[in-house]
Amino acid sequence: MRRDGPRPRLVLVLLVAASIALMVLDGRPGTDPVTAAGRAAAGAAFGPVAGAVSAAARPVADGYRALAAAPGAQERIEELEARNRRLSAELDAAEQDGVRSERLADLLHLSGLGGYEVVPAQAVTRMGSGGYAETVTLDVGARDGVAPDMTVVDGHGLVGRVIRASHATSTVLLFTDGASSVGARMEGSREVGAVHGKAHELDGRAPAVLELMQADARIEEGDRVVTMGSHNDAPFVPGVPLGTVTRVRDTPGALSRTAELRPAADLGALDVVGVVVAGPAEDPRDSVLPEKPDGDAARAPREVGR
Amino acid sequence: MKGVVTALLVAAVVLVQAAVVNRLPLPWGVGPDLVVLAVAAVALRTGPAGAAVTGFCAGLAVDLLPLADHEAGRYALLYCLAGYLVSRYGRVEGRGRARVYGTAAVAALGTAAGFALLGTVLGDPRVSLAAAAFAVPVSALETVVVGPLVLAPMGRILRAVSPDAYVGSYPDLPAPVRSGGGIGGWRG
């Protein structure tokens, strides 16, 4: 069973000598033919193996890398997400600021033209109780001097009137609400009438309808309407643009003439509005209205103004 | 039969070491040395001459396979010595798992230290005392940790192909037998 093979020490000495010889050969500067050939052969044999292992181990290696990086990656993801949120919020805010400053400029322009003293406000919510009422909530209230029956305008025209004012918020009834009527006067003429809100009428094609007292009053598409003004400027100050006539209803024999009206203010996208806390010293008449556009009379004045 | 199986096993371990372990993005920069485990596993069931040849061949393969950046012959020398010493002294004093793993751990530590020493002797600029003081224990520790993964299957396979090997039927000899004696022989 046990037999003497080659002498182990001799083998060991030979192998050690071979190793040292290899090291010496390979350690010299320049390439040694023996070791270079060995390396080339090993590389050629190893290439396919390494390729196969790489292909097989890529998922494992990726998973390992992901695992090794996992604690840091989680933090990194959170950091990036937070950064992303902050940046997008800043971007939104910047855009919002741009729009607001534009609208605020419009509002100042309008109030300057009409001589109104306004408290700027932000339309916070637009709520319709049960879907009937057309109301918005503003972020100003009694502490800002807002009281019920004050006129609310935006940069282009009438919005509505304050119906309730709490300490810090107030509720505005839009003039297109079904329960709202505003005294109106035709631009240029003395024809007076009333604008009724028709926002939720069944046959509602226009958000508001102008009804003139005189049945034979001259009225055409493109005619513009301003508020007539109420007693003591409550609830409506005079001279605020209401809208543009878009269609005259042909009602022969009726006691009054009616026409559909497109509001001057963009009531669907209210943002910066102003509550008129003090009316003008005298009726501004038509001076608040922007320049009448030539030609296409049906276009809204605010669209021309931009 | 046993020689072929041994060669195949060692070759497989060398390939795994070169293709898998050496590529793992381990956080400490050094990986476990599977080859010394394989050499130790073979040496524990082979005579010193066979173990030395096995170690030399495995080391030469490690030296020559790509990614090796040192002079050819370093690992050949180290594994050759490791195989010889393990076979010569590791097998004699009884057996048992603890002894096997202890022997492998000593071999791993010795190989790592020897590699650093050889690097110093040969003037390898990367091997400094500080680097070696970190790399040697870490590498040895990793090798010991993954030791069972290599030693257990290799021991089982080698036992299966040569059931009449020394280990197991070995008498607890008080001292190593002199070279050229009956124990340290080449077993083919």
Interface residues (C-beta under 8 A of the other chain):
Chain A: M1 R2 R3 D4 G5 P6 R7 P8 R9 V11 L12 L15 V16 A18 S19 I20 A21 L22 M23 L25 D26 G27 T35 G38 R39 A41 A42 G43 F46 G47 V49 A50 V53 S54 A57 A61 Y64 R65 A68
Chain B: L15 A18 A19 V20 R23 L24 P25 P27 G47 P48 A49 G50 A52 V53 G55 F56 G59 L60 A61 D63 L64 L65 P66 A68 E71 A72 G73 R74 A76 L77 C80 L81 Y84 S87 R88 L118 L122 D164 S179 G180 G182 I183 G184 G185 W186 R187 G188
